[in-house]
Amino acid sequence: QVQLVESGGGLVQAGGSLRLSCAASGSISSINVMAWYRQAPGKQREWVATIRRVGTINYVDSVKGRFTISRDNAKNTVNLQMNNLKPEDTALYYCNMNVFNGYSWGDYWGQGTQVRT
């Protein structure tokens, strides 16, 4: 089994910054895609950013130039540096990872960390 635990959420003024982290633990052989999603109150979950093991990075247009995703393969972690935060960034942020446990690939989610701007 694989567990993902996010941290780093909180309350910040508009224009401020937060850094989210997500650590994976358990039966992990390799992790391909690491991603962040968010869900604002009354809205559907939205993809925010993705980083692949080979280094390819993509962002939703609304966060380009403000958010930076990074990963540490040795520690099985993914981070999201969020700068110049706006009220519309308020949401529950989830990390997502595509993990190979040595036998099969699986998709895993964290429990979410709240960001309020």
Order of alpha helices (4+ residues) and beta strands (2+ residues): beta-beta-beta-beta-beta-beta-beta-beta-beta-beta-beta
